């Protein structure tokens, strides 16, 4: 079976004996461990050169053994022609504008990355009192088609990646759940207050996110993506009842739109899941991915499998901090084995994964060992 076939089978109602491998945040692993993964220079992460990007992805997949490949849009052909990247040293590069001669310095991200201006919005409380404010903060993206993406070259990189990997790997990308962008609208504290004081605006904002997401689903459908990773963080700070009333209908609308586009969905829930498994089962997602145990709560994959009981697929949550980084290899193999046992308990509806991003100091051989063990035990 190809990797794509393994993923489709694992998400199907009958499950699969062959377990696919999907590791969350491969781009973070790549960013933080660049030289240990590839010989492509570090500033290749900024480069608009498609051949350079393909080589970096080849090297990444050789380490992770993933059965999917994330697609990224190209800059336009005009943009690729206008700008070039040059390395300066181990931490700096420059982007040169061939038209104006302007030079922009680019810094290498530290482990963990930079805190972007967008992410800073989570820490800035804003008072939202109207739907118009929400619409302004969540503008609708353009509706794209295969023709519009091809016309200016934005689909050149996805096409090249599909040509390289698409016969074996399932093409995927990441989109937000209806809840996830709301912390950038109100700020985290403002959002928590809004759930209590203006729940109608929270529900409206969730609906607005869905409208944005539907357009992005169609854009990625035009680029031949087949799997959407729906990410959600911090919604465990909202009561299950509030979530069911204000968010869940919009999550269901999102997964329905993904299904209507003939795509699959993985709902990645970060936080304490233990009081809302009914929400996950009602989400309409094809698969559920959870963090590892952390933050004073326990997420044991075998207990999760008993609760889900084959009603949706599960993604493994091998602990990247206490197991993957320190090892030793015997401990990693033992945990992968235990995770696969949970997958069998879930009627074979299982994809091997980790709970969070690979940590910067993790030995590369430890990462390789996940797929190697899966291929030995559930080929």
Buried (B, 14 or more C-beta within 10 A) or exposed (E): BBBBBBBBBBBBEEBBEBBBBBBBBBBBBBBBBBEBBBEBBBBBBBBBBBEBBBBBBEBBBEBBBBBBBBBEBBBBBEEBEBBBBEBEEEEEBBBBEEEEEEEEEBEBBEEEEEEEEEEEBBEEBBEBEEBEBBBEBBEEBEEBEEEBBBEBBBBBBBBBBBEBBBEBBBBBBBBBBBBBBBBBBBBBBBBBBBBEEBEEBBBBBBBBBBBBBBBBBBBBBBBBBBBBBBBBBBBBBBEBEBBBBBBBBBBBBBBBBBBEBEBBBBBBBBBBBBEBBEBBBBBBBBBBBBBBBBEEEEBEBEEBBEBBEBBBBBBBBBBBBEBBBBBEEEBBBEBBBBBBBBBBBBBBBBBBBBBBBBBBEBBBEBBBBBBBBBEEBBE
